[in-house]
Amino acid sequence: MGHRDSGKFRLAALSWVAVALFIALQGFSAGAVGQSSPATGAQAGQQQGSDGPVLTERPAPKAKSLVIPEGRIKLDVVVEDSEGSPVTGLQPWDFKIVDNNQPRKVLSFSAFSDAGVRPDPPVEVILLMDTLNLPFQQVSFVRGQIGDFLRQNGGKLKQPVTLIVLSDVGIRFQPRPSTDGNAIATVVEGIKGSVSMINPAMGGDGYVERFQRSARAMDNIAQNEARKPGRKLLIWVGPGWPMLNRPANGYSEKEQRRNFDNVIELSRVLREARIMVYSVAPATGATPNALYYKAFLSPVKTYRDAEFGDLALKVLVTQTGGRILGPDNDLVGQINQCVEDASAFYRISFDPPVAEHADEYHDLSIVVNKPGVTVRTNSGYYNEAAAH
């Protein structure tokens, strides 16, 4: 007997027990029961009065939720109107994924906003104070501006914040994110400025050292955040690290291959950690090379194209879909603009095509079926050849 028939059998048995108990309480004889005709459902209800059993409709079974697995490439997407305000209410059919000029199917889609579904865990803001690359005389000013940001609204932060300090002795992490801005501001106020041991007197060696330490710090942060769920906004407060020129005698093949491996690894881990990078900078006077980073925005498709400049801060900002703000002395305003990106975003995924070779670069473009909008997300990825 199936489960459904067994259930009916048990219900029938329980009903007869209830009838027998009712008869016993009323003093009826078994013979009288045998002579009576069975009552209809309506009659039974009339005989037992308004307190008797009432027939009700069985609710329809709940529909099973359809779980669609995410694609291999997952993207966080920010959509803004012409005034820079977030665009909400978009549906999956409003998005078109273009991978190397070919459309790809959206496999999963989620929309998040302050007024709708909120992400769980909430978007984390990673606030990095870069004392390694800041001029010594600016450290105090930057520290004060970060403190002012944290103490806004009575210290009640809209997003959980993690503080990181980069200096010539390494990086120091806040143990866990917090929405208590006053507590974090107290930590910031305790940061003492000091003259870096890596200074202009070191010449080119000093630039190389700052570049290596900064790029390594970025990788360490991304590797650490990749172990944690949720989306992150990494706001780098400082001018960024030096953009090293190609050596006069060029790069050796070994150096180029190492640079290429670093570019691929950092691109991958930043995307998988769900990090958008932001550049926030104070005014520093004349900046003749402020736009030099644009020379490195072209995709690095082979190791022969790889240079140190491909790992520059503003290049990573552009590739992850973040913002480049400043330089100006309203750091509080700059940071607030960055944090606004947490208020509304979309999460989509797709499967990449089969790669012809390892580390095959793919250009990405997300097109939204709305006029006058700007879309920010990862600009590309490195595809892997299928395992045989």
TORDO-728172 format. One record per residue: z, x, y of N, C-alpha, C in turn. Coordinates in steps of 0.001 Angstrom, whole numbers, plus 524288, in hexadecimal, padded with zeros to 5 digits. Example, Ala and Ser with C-alpha at 12.3 -4.5 7.8 and 13.67 -1.06 7.14 Angstrom:
! residues 2
81E78833867E9C681E788300C7EE6C81E78833907F31C81BA8832327F73681BE4835667FBDC81EBE832648001E
//
This chain:
! residues 388
80000803547FB578000080000800008000080372804D37FC9580243808AD7FC2F8056E80D6F800F0804C5810DC8014C807FE814CB805C0807AF8186C805F98028081B2A801538005681C85801537FB6E81F70803687F70381C00801AF7F6B3816ED803967F29E813688095F7F33A8125280B367F822811DB810CE7F8FA810F8813EF7F6D681578811FA7F78D81A43814BC7F58581ED18152B7EFA281EA5810EF7ECE881D13811157E73281CB5815097E5738189B815167E8528144A818BD7E6F28101E81E567E7498120D81FBC7EB4A814C28250E7EBE4816AA826677E7AD81A93822A57E66581E0C823A57E244821D78247F7DD1781F318216A7DBDE81AFC8220C7D6F68182A8275B7D6AA81596829037DAE38133182E1F7DAE88109B8327F7DA028147D8323C7DC69818D8836427DBB981CD2836587D61681EBD831BB7D39181F2B8318A7CE23820FD834427CA7881D2F8336D7CB2D81818836037C7C68144183BE37C88F8143F83D9C7CD6B81516843437CE588156D845887CB6581A03842CF7CB7381E61844AF7C8B4822FF844E67C2D982214840EA7C0B581F63840DE7BB0B81E40845647B99281ABC8463E7BCBD8169F84A877BB948130284FC37BB98815C7850857BF5C819478556C7BFA681C2B8560A7BAE881FB8851C77B92782225851FC7B494825928538A7AFB88227F851327AF3D81DC88525F7AAA281A88858157AA9E818F185A027AF258175585F757AF72815A48632A7ADE0819FA862047AF7B81EB58656C7AE3D82315865567A86882458860F37A5C382373860797A038824B78624D79CAE8203F8636979EEC81BAF8655E79BCA8175686125798C28148085C3579A1A81519857F87976F81250857EA7991D80CA6856257956480921855B8796988038D85064798C8802748500179B887FE1284B0479DB57FC88847137997C7FB68848DE794F67F95284551790AD7F81A842E178E7E7FCFD845E278E1780129843C078BF4805FD83F7978F728081284029794818076083C30798148092A8372B7975380624837CA7967F8010283331795C87FDC383046790DB7FF36832E778CB08014083056787C68027782DFB787C0807ED82F8878B3B80B2882D9878B32810898283378D9F810CC8252378BC28146B81FEC78E06815328205D7925D8194281D3B796788188581D9C79ACE81C4A81C1679914821B881F0A79AD58259F81DFB7996382B0A819EA79D0D82D5C816CD79AFD830D58130B79E4483398815F47A19E8377E8132A7A57E839A98159C7A8ED83D8A817827A5E084230814737A1F88440D8160379EED8489581ABE79B9C8476B81ABA7993E842A281F2C79602841248241A7993E840AB8239379DF883E5A828317A14783DCA82A7E7A28C84310827247A36D846CB8290B7A49084C0382BDE79FFD84E57829E479AF884D4182C6C7965684F5C831A07956E84CBA831D57967384772836AE795868449C83AF379944846588398179E298476883D837A20C848A583EDA7A22784E6C83BF979F228517F83D4679EE58570683AF67A37685A0583C207A39285EF6839D77A7908626283BCD7AD008612D8403D7AD6785E4E842567B29885D03840127B4BA8580083C967B1CD8558683A517B378850948365A7B7C98515F834497B9C384D018306E7BDF784D6582B767BC1E8500D829227BF748530D8245B7BE37855E38201A7C1FA8542C81B7D7BFDF852F48172B7C32585157814E27C5E585618814107CADB855BE811AE7CDD6859F780D1F7D0F1857D0809917D23F85B44805137D5568599A8069F7DB08858D6804AB7DD3B8549F805AB7E2C5853AD802717E5F985783804CD7E9C785A53801BD7ECE585E147FD8F7F00E85B567F9397F0CA85E027F4F37F3D885BD47F6A67F97D85B2C7F4E47FC028571B7F66480183856607F46B804DC85ADA7F791808C185C437F61180C3A860807F16580F8E85EE87EDDB810288629C7E946813608618E7EAE981913861097E8A681BB185D547E9D88212C85C9E7E77C82458861167EA8682811863237E88482B498675E7E47782F11865357E03482F978680D7DC048330B866737DCF283864868E67DE2083C27865AB7DF3D84168867907DA40844AA867477D8758467B86BCF7D3C8849B286C057D57784F4E86D0E7D448852DC869877D5FA8584886A637D35B85AA786F227D64385E1E871BD7D419860D0876477CFEF864AE8748F7CC58865BE878317C876869BC877307CAC886F26877BA7C7CE873138764E7C9C287873876697CA9C87A6987BF17C759878C487F9F7C7E487A6B8850A7CA7E87608888177CF0A8773388A4F7D21E8734588D2C7D27B874EC892E57D1BA8712A896637D1858725E89BF37D4FD86EAE89F077D7B1870D38A2EE7DA4F86DAA8A6E97D6AE86D708AB9C7D5B6868B68AD857D1BE867E28B1867D4298652A8B6417D367867738BAE17D525865198BFCC7D04D8630D8C29C7D08B85E1C8C45C7CC2C85BB58C7287CE2785A0E8CC887CB6085BB58D0AC7CCEF85A948D60D7C87E857E08D8F37C9F1854AE8DCC67C5FB852578E01F7C4A8856188E4927C16D854508E8387BF95857B28EC6C7C3F88597B8F00E7C869856C78EFFE7CCD2858408F34A7D0EC85B6F8F0547CFCB85CB38EB727D36885FD08E85A7D7A185CB28E5AC7D74F857898E5C37DB33854398E31D7D99C853718DD6E7DD6D8530C8D9E17DC158525B8D45B7D96084D2D8D3507D59C84D448CFD87D2C5848958CE377D50B846CB8C9027D732842258C8E27D984840048C4247D63983B7C8C2237D799839908BD7C7D50C834EF8BB537CFDC835F68B8AD7CE6D83ADE8B7F57C98A83C0A8B5477CA1683B178AF6D7C5BD839D88ACD87C59A838B78A7497C25A83CE68A4797C2B583D2289F437BFCD8413B89C6F7BA018415389DA77B7AA83CAE89E5A7B20F83C7889F587B09283E648A4D27B48083F548A8237B366841848AD507B2A38476E8AD247B3DC849D88A8AF7B39B84F888A8357AF078512E8A4CC7AC72855488A66F7A84D857AD8A3557A96985D808A2EE7A9AE85F7289E2A7AAA48650389D3A7A564867B489C687A47B86BCA89F7279FA586ECD89EF47A11C8745C89D5E79F6E875E4898C17A0B787AF78967B79B9B87E07895E379B128823F898F67962588531898F3791748819B899BD7920C87E1889D8978DE587A6489F0878CBC8764389AE379020875D4896EF78F69871DB892EB7942686E2C892EE79336868FC8926D797A2865548926A79ACE865C788D6379FEE8651388DED7A36B864EE889617A68F85FDF889957A7D685DDA8851D7AA96858DE884B67B06485986885EC7B273855FF889337B815855E888A417BAD4853B8885707BE2B856DA882FB7C0CD8553087E297C61F852BF87F2D7C8C8854718833B7CDD585215884897CE54851EB88A757D17284E3E88C4C7D1E684D5E891EE7D73F84B24893257D9C384D48897247DEBE84B398990F7DEBB84BA589EF77E11A847CA8A1837E18C847C88A7387E751847B28A8A87E8DB84B0A8AC627EE4984B718AE017EEA684B078B3F07F2B48486E8B5CD7F39B8480D8BB717F938846698BC6B7FAFB847388C138800498459D8C2A5800FA83FBA8C23D7FCC783CC48C3617FD1D837108C3637FBD5834B18BE177F9EC837D28BA777F877835D08B5547FB6B838908B0FD7F89083A7B8AD287FAF283D568A8C97FC4A842D78AA968011F8444F8A9E2802D78498E8AB70802A784D328A6C38012D852168A7AB800D3855BC8A34980638856FB8A11180660857D689C0180B3C859458995D80A1A85DF4895D680C328628D8971D80FD4863BE89B5780D268639C8A0AD8103A863318A4E080DE88632E8AA1B80B49868608AB52807BB868468AF0F8050286D078B0A6808F8870E78B2E2808B5875B88B10B80C52879D58B2CB809C987D128B71B80CA887E208BB3580AE08818A8BF6980D68886E78BEA580A2688ADA8BE0D80C0B8903B8BD8980B29892E68C2C380F5A8942F8C55C80F1E8966D8CA9F8102389C428CA2980C1289F658CB0B80C918A50C8CA6F80CA28A7B18CFC5810BF8AA928D0C38114A8ADA38D59080FBB8B3418D45780B598B4F98D6A9809098BA028D55780AD18BE358D93380F5D8C07B8D84F8113C8C4A38DBC380EA18C9D48DA8F80BE88CA2B8D61F8092A8CF048D4CD8049D8CFFD8D888801D58CBD58DA027FD2B8CC668DD3A7FDE98CAA88E2DF8027B8C87C8E4208039C8C7098E98E805518CBD48ECA4803888CC618F181805C28D0798F4D780BA58CFA18F57480E9A8D3C88F5B1814468D3698F5DB816268CFE68FA4C813968D0398FEDD8155A8CD3690361814608C75B902BF811528C5C48FEE98103F8C0388FE18813AC8BDB78F9E8816708C0D48F6F7819928BEB78F2A481DA28BADA8F4A38205B8BC368F8D7824688B8CB8FAF6822178B3908FCC481D948B3C58FF6E81B118AEFA90148819818AB7C8FCB18171E8ADCA8F8CF815698AABC8F44181A178A8638F17181E418AB6F8F101823008A9778EE78825078A4AE8F162825138A4DF8F68D826F18A06F8F9A28238489BA28F90081E4F89C6C8F8C881AB9898048F82B81B52895698F2CE81BFF898918EECF81CD0896588E992821F1893448E97A825FF895688EC0782AF3892918EC5882A5C88D658EF258274C88D498F3618266C888698F640823A1884668F2D381FD58862F8EFD081D278828D8EC3B820FC880358E85082448883778E624827DF881AE8E20B82C0587DF08E42D82D7887E888E9258319987B438EB6282F81876438EDE982A76875448ED9D8284C870618EFA282AC186BB58ECD182AFD867588EF7782CF9862828ED1D832658633C8EAB9835988662B8ED7483AE08670A8EB7C83B1786A518E697836E886D3A8E582836DE8707C8E0CC8353686D9B8DBEB83372868B88DC78831B4865B98D7E882BDB866A28D72782A8F869D08D3588252486B448D2708223D867018CF7981D76866278D10F81A40862238CE85818BA863CB8C90A817B4868D18C8518164786B018C33481A3786F318C1AD81B1E86FF68BCB081E768744E8BB0D81BF8879818BC8F81F1C87D118BE8481D34882148C08281FA88868D8BD7581C7388A648BC2A81E4988F4D8B9EE81D20893AB8BDD0820FC896C28BF168205B89B1F8C2BE81F608A0228BFB881B758A32B8C17B81A5F8A8588BF57819ED8AC268C3E181C408B0AB8C34781BE18B4CA8C73C819398B97F8C4C6814F18BB3A8C744812288BFE78C585813558C44F8C94D8152E8C8A18C7428165C8CD318CA848147F8D2158C7B98158A8D69F8CA07813BB8DB728C791816E58DCD88C2B981B028D9E28C1AA81E0D8DAE18BCE781CDB8D6E68B8A1819228D3678B99D817B68CF9F8B598818068CA068B78D818588C6528B3D8818B98C0CD8B53F81DE88BE988B34B8202D8BB428B6848250C8B8978B519824048B2B88B523825978B0228B0D8824AA8AA998B018829A48A7758B0EA829228A2E88B34182D4589EFE8B31682D6A89CEC8AD80831F989C6C8AB0C8322C89B098A57B82F61895FD8A41C82FD8892068A76182D6088D028A63182C2388A2A8AB4582830886BD8AB36826CC883E98B00182B298803B8B1B082B6187F318B6CF82F7687BDA8B8F282D4A878B08BD7E82F76874168BE5282E1B870EA8C2E68323B871698C72D835FE874E58C66F83A11875DB8CA578383687A2A8CE058358D8789D8D2388337187C6A8D5E18379A87FA38D89183C1A87D618D99B84048880498DC3B84233884CD8D8E2842B8883CC8D3CF8448C887F38D0518409288C628D00A83B8188B0B8CFB88378288F218CF7C837428920F8D4AC837D688F378D906837B0891B98DE2D83C16895B78DEBA8408F894998DC83844E88984C8DCB48437789D628D9EA8409889CDC8D59083EC88A1848D2C783AE68A48A8D624837548A1B68D8A2833638A43A8DBEE835FF8A7358E064839ED8A4E18E2C483C978A76B8E72083F468AC798E582840638ACED8E07F842EA8B1AE8DE9783F238B60D8DD4883A098B4FF8DDBD836238B90D8DCA0836058BCEE8E12B836EE8C1BC8E00A837198C5BC8E41B831DA8C89B8E46382FF08C9298E90882B2D8CC2B8E9C882C538D1F98E957828B18D4CE8E71F829598DA798E6B2823FE8DCFA8E71C823FA8E1C38E8CE81F118E49C8E94881D238E5E48E3CF818608E4328E2AB816308E5088DD76815448EACD8DC75816308EC538D7948150D8F1AE8D60880F308F2938D58A80C418EE338D53C8068B8EE9B8D507804928ED898DA86803658F18F8DD708023B8F1018E3057FD108F3A58E4667FB328F2B18E9407F6218F4E68EACB7F5CA8FACB8EA547FA4F8FD728EA717FA29903268EA0C7F805904F28E4C77F7FF9016B8E0EC7F606902C88DBBC7F015902A68DB837ED94900948DFAA7E7DE900678DFC57E5A78FCC98DBA17E1558FE658D94B7DEAE8FB348D55D7E20A8FA198D09E7E5678FDD98CF377E8CA8FD028CAB07EC748F8628CB947EE2E8F7B88D06A7F1938F3588D1A07EEC38EE228D1117E9D28EDEA8D2BA7E6C08E91E8D21B7E60B8E7C98CC5A7E4D38EBB98C9427E4138EAD08C3A77E9238E8DD8C1287ED868EB408C2AD7F2918E9B28C0737F3E98E40E8C1D17F30B8E2868C6AA7F4248DD228C83D7F0888D9508C5797EB988DAC38C4F27E7ED8D7708C2217E9B78D6978BC827EAF58DAD88B9D87EC6D8DA7B8B4567F16A8D7438B39F7F5478D8308B6EE7FA378D54F8B6607F97E8CF7F8B7927F64F8CE4D8BB757F57C8C8DE8BCF77F2748C5EB8B8C77EE2B8C8408B6EA7EB098C5B78B2E07EE2D8C50F8ADDC7F1588C8EB8AC9B7F4988C8908A7ED7F8A78C4418A88C7FAD78C3B28AD477FE9C8BF7C8AE457FC0E8BA298AD917F7468B9898AF7E7F47A8B49D8AED87F3C58B35E8A9137F2448B7478A6097F18F8B66A8A06B7F6B78B50D89DCA7FAEE8B7C189F2C8000E8B69C89CD9801CF8B10A89E00800F78AF598A2D18026B8AA008A44A7FF4D8A6118A11A7FA278A6F78A0BC7F6D78A35789DD07F8558A32F8980F7F95F8A7B4895BE7FAED8A7D789039800078A4DC88F62803B88A583892FF808BB8A2CD8928F8080C89CE989324804DA89B44896EE80420895AA897E3800E389314893A87FDAA8960F890E37FA7F893D388CB47FDE5891C48883E802B089397887EA80644891C1883D7808E288C9B885498083288AEE88A2280AD28863A88C0F806DE881E288CF78084B87D0B88BBA804A6878BE88C9C8043C87764892688003B87472893BD7FFB987267899007FC5C875C089C897FB14873798A0FD7F7BE875F98A4E37FB118790C8A8C47F8EC87D648AAD17FBCF880B28AE7C7F85D882238B32B7FAD78825F8B7B47F8538844D8BC707FAE6889758BDD77F80588DBF8BD747FA1B892EB8BEB67F89A894418C44F7FC638940C8C7DF7FB75895058CD707FD1F89A9B8CEA47F93989DED8CF877FA298A3838D06F7FABB8A4578D6477FF7B8A57D8D811800968A61B8DDA9800368ABD98DF097FBED8AD308E19A7FAEB8B29D8E3017F5138B3798E3797F3758B7FB8E5657EDE28B8EC8E6507EABD8BA058E1677ED5B8BAB28DCFC7EA948BC478D83F7EA748C2298D7BD7E87F8C3F88D34A7E8778C9928D2407E34F8CC088D3F97E3188D1348D4447DE618D3DA8D61D7D9AD8D2A28D2A67D5208D2348D5267D03A8D1988D2567CDB28D6F38D2137CDF78D94F8CD9A7CC398DEB38CD087C6498DF0B8CCEF7C4428E2D28CFB17BEA28E3C48CFAD7BD088E6738CA9F7B8148E5CB8C94F7B5FD8E8978C4C47B65E8EE7E8C5CB7B83E8F1878C2087B88F8F7368C2CD7B33D8F9878C41E7B35E8FDD68C6FE7AE7D9004D8C8A97AB0D901BE8C3FF7AD889034A8BFB97AA90904BC8BB0B7A9F9900208B73E7AB498FB758B9297AAB98F6DB8B5DE7AEFF8F6648B1CF7AEBA8F22B8AEC27B2728F1628AA7B7B0428F3B68A57D7B3BD8F5A78A2467B2158F72D89D0D7B1688F238899C07AE958F2A48957B7ADE68EE11892127B3308EC1A890117B6AC8EFB188EDF7BBDD8EE3188D097BEBE8EB058912B7BE768ECC48961C7C1098E9EA89A5C7BEA58E48289B197B9718E42789AC77B6EB8DF2189B737B85E8DB5B897117B8868DD48892557BA048D9E488DF57BFA58D81988E907C30A8DB91890557C8768DA128912D7C8DA8D6108958F7C5F58D6C9899D27C5EC8D2F789E0E7C3F48CDAC89C1E7BFD18CDC3898FE7BD9B8C8EA896EF7C1908C6168937C7C4338C8F48901D7C83B8C69888CC57CC8D8C424890197CE1B8C6C28944C7D22D8C4B2897BD7D0718BFB389A787CB828BFA289C347C96A8BAF289EC27C96E8B65989AF67C7908B73D896367C7518B310892467CCC88B11B890FF7D0658B4B5890127D5AF8B33688E857D86F8B022892C77D80B8B1EE897A47DAC48AF3C89BD97D8518A9E289CDE7D3348A97C89C837D0988A46889D197D2858A097898F47D2D78A26A894217D47B89F0488FD37DA2489D4F8905C7DDA48A10A8915F7E33189FBD891537E4B189C63895FC7E23489D2689A847E355899D089F017E1B88942A89DE47DD448937289B567DB8488E2389A0D7DF0588BAC895F87E05588E9D891EB7E39688C7188DC27E92F88B8188F957EB0188E888935E7F03488DA48959A7F03188931899857EB958871E89ACF7EAEA882DD89E8C7ECC0884788A4027EB23889238A59D7ECB088B3F8AAB07E82488AEF8AE7E7E9208889D8B30B7E5AF8892A8B7917E85788D098BB2F7E55C890EB8BD137E788895018C05E7E638893CB8C6147E9FD894D38C9957E967893DD8CF337EAD2898CF8D2297E7F2899CE8D6687E90B89E468D9BF7EB0989C4F8DEFE7EFDF89DC78E04C7F26089C528E5387F3CE8A1608E8007F1F58A2068ECDD7F2A98A7158EF697F4498A6828F5157F7E58A9E08F6D37F9458A9F58FC687F5228ACD18FF877F53E8AC16904A57F19F8AEE2908097F3018B4AB908087EF038B7E4907647EFF58BD869071E7ECBE8C08C90B1F7EAB98BDDC90F167E7668C087912DA7E1D28C0C7910E77DF0E8C4D29123F7D9938C564910BC7D9188C5F790ACE7D5988C2F6908757D4A38C33B902DA7CEBD8C3C3901ED7CC9E8C864902A97C6F38C91E902497C4B28C7F58FCEE7C7D28C8718F8CA7C5DD8C7998F3847C7B38C2668F1377C8F78BEAB8F49A7CB2B8B9BA8F2C57C77C8B6C18EF267C26A8B7528EFEF7BE998B4728ECCD7BBFF8B7D68E8A27BDF68BC888E7E37BB948C01D8E41D7BBD68BDE98DE8C7BFB98BAB58DD6B7C0558B8928D8247BB8B8B5738D66B7B8958B3528DA2B7B4168B00D8D8D77AFD68B3218D5FC7AFFA8B8448D6887AC2D8BB7F8D3BF7AD2E8BB828CDE17B1C08B9708CC397B32F8B9928C6AC7B3A08B41C8C44C7B15D8B0478C6DB7B1B88AAE88C4D87AD8E8A9B08C0C77A99F8ACF98C0577A5A68AC108BC497A8168ACE18B6EB7A6748A9D38B3067A8C18AA5A8ADC87A7F08AFCD8AB7B7ABDE8B1A08A8BE7AB848B6A58A6037A9CA8B56C8A0717A4C88B64C89F497A29F8B4A589A447A2608B900896367A2498BDDE897F77A23E8C248894567A5F68C672896637A7568CA0B893077AB038CE22894AB7A8AF8D18E898EC7A3838D1CF899427A1068D50E89D3F7A1D08D2D78A2BE7A31E8CDC58A30C7A3FB8CB478A8277A9A38CBA78A9FA7AD2C8CD578A68A7B2C28CCFC8A7B07B4848D1388AB797B7868CF8B8AF737B9CC8D3218B3447BF738D1878B4557C2598D4FD8B6EC7C7C18D3B48B8497C8058CEF28BBDB7C4328CE558BF527C43B8C9F68C2F27C3F48C4A38C0567C2328C4708BB677C1EC8BF728B89A7C7548BD4E8B7587CB548C0878B80D7D0B88BED68B71E7D3BC8BE278BC3A7D1088BDE98C09C7D3A68BD348C5A67D6298B7D18C5F27DA508B7648C9067DD3F8B27C8C9677D9BD8ADE98CAF57D6AE8AE878CF1E7D3928AA248D1057CF248A8BB8CD4D7CD658AC748CA2B7C98D8AB3F8C61A7CC0D8A7BE8C1F77D0CE8A8F98C0627D3918A5C38BC837D4CC8A05B8BEAE7D61A8A0238C3B47D70789B128C6367D22A897A78C5C17CDB2899DE8C7117C8CD896EF8C6EA7C7768953E8C1607C837898A78BDA27C6C78977D8B83F7CA43893528B5BF7CF18892E98B7847D2AC88F058B53F7D2BD889E88B83C7CFE88898E8BC977CFB1884AD8BF8D7D3F8884088C3887D6A8888438C4F67DAE1887E28C8CA7D8E8887FA8CE627DC57889828D2087DB0A889A58D79D7DC2888F108D9D27D8F7890A08DD977D9EC895568E0AD7DB5C8938C8E6257E0358948F8E7C27E222892BC8ECD37E3F3897598F0207E3D3896948F5437E56189ABE8F8CD7E0E189E848F9A17E1F88A2F38FC2C7E73A8A4798FDD67E8D38A1DE902F17ED8F89FCF902F47F01189E03907C07F5EF89DEC906B97F8EA89CFC90ABE7FE9489D6C90A28801498985C908C67FE598943F907B0800AC88F65905D08008388F5A8FFDC803B5892A08FD8B803CE892EA8F7DA805E988DEC8F56F8098888B598F81080BA5886698F60C80739882738F57A803EE882038F9847FF8587E6D8F9427FBB587FE48F4FB7FAB0884EF8F4557F723886A98F0357F93E8853D8EAD17FE368864C8E9EA80082885218E4CD8006A87F3F8E3C78019687C238E7C78017B876738E71F7FC088748A8E59A7F7F9876DE8E7E47F2A28755E8E6717F1998767A8E0B27F37B87AE38DEDA7F2C587C3A8D9567F597878568D5CD7FA6D8771A8D7287FD97873A18D3DC7FB3786E258D38F7F84686C908D78E7F5C1867728D7737F21A866D28D2D07F02D86B298D0B17ECB786AD58CC2C7EF7E868C78C7517F4A1868848C7787F78E866678C3047F7D9860748C32A7F67385E118C79A7F74F8586B8C8477F37A855138C53E7EECB857088C4307EAE4853FA8C1497E6E7857AE8BEE17E5DE856FE8B9E07E1EF85A348B7487E04E8578A8B2347DC4B859B58AFCC7DA3A857A18AAE87DA3F85BEC8A6CC7DAC585A4B8A1ED7DAB985DF089D837D65585C3F899D87D26C85F8F899267CE0E85E37895BD7CD1F862B1891ED7CA628617F88DB57C92E86590889E57C3D286499887857C1A9868B4885517BC9C86860882B87BC3286CD787ED27B86E86C6987B4E7B753870A0877A67B2BA873CD879A47B335878F1879AD7AED887C3587B7E7AA8E87C6E877617A5DB87DE5878E97A1BC87EA88750C7A2D988379871C079FEB8841786DA67A08A888A486A4679EC488D7C86D417A21D8916786D5E7A0D38963F8702B79D4D899B286CD5799BE89C6786F677964789FF486CA6798D88A53586B9979CB98A68486EB679F6D8AB7986DFA7A4E98AAFC870417A83F8AEB886F017ADA08AEAC870F57ADB28AF7D876DE7B1898AD14879687B25C8ADB287F0C7AD8B8AC18882327AB2D8A7D78809A7A6948A5C6883497A8598A28A887F97A6BF8A42D88CAB7A88B8A1798915E7A59889C5F892227A89389845893BD7A64A89329894D57A7F38916589A4C7A41B8900F89D787A52A88DAD8A2907A6E1888098A1C27AAC1886618A4BF7ACAC880FF8A46E7ABFC87E468A9A57AA8A879508A95E7AA4C876128AE0C7ABEC8708F8AC807AF7486E4A8AF917B11B868E18AEBA7AEEC865A48B32D7ABB1861E28B1D67A93985E7B8B5B77ABD8859238B5747AD75857248B9FA7B007852098BA447AC6584E278BCEE7AC06849968BAA07A879845898BC777AAA3842AB8C13A7ABEC845B48C5437ADC9843848CA347AB96846CC8CEA47A9B5844668D2CB7A778847848D70C7ABAA84A438DA457AA6F84EEA8DC267ADC5851A28DFDD7B2C3853ED8DDB97B329854A68D8857B7FD856CB8D6577B74985C8A8D4FF7BBAC85F4B8D4D17BBD2864BF8D3237BEF4865148CE1B7BCEC867F38CA5C7BF71868848C5417C11286E2C8C48F7C5FB86F0A8C3147C7EC8745A8C21E7CA26874B38BCA27C839878828B9B37CA318799A8B4787C83F87F088B2F67C8D98808C8AE1B7C6FE885AA8AC597C114886058ACF77BF4488A6F8AEE77B9AB88B0A8AFF27B69A88CE08AB327B94388E748A70C7B68C8903A8A2627BA5B891C689E237B84989355899AE7BB8E8950F8954F7B8548988E891CB7BB0489B7C88E737B87B89EE388AA87B8D189C558854D7B44489B0B883307B3EF8985F87E287B42C89C62879C57B62589AA2875617B69C89E09870D67B2B789C6A86CA37B0738A039869E97ACDA89F08865B77AFD489C8A8613A7AD3B898E885E837AFB88964085A1D7B0D489A20855BF7B569899568534A7B6D089CCB84EE97B39389B6E84A267B20489F658473B7AECE89E8C842867B23B89F2983DA7
//
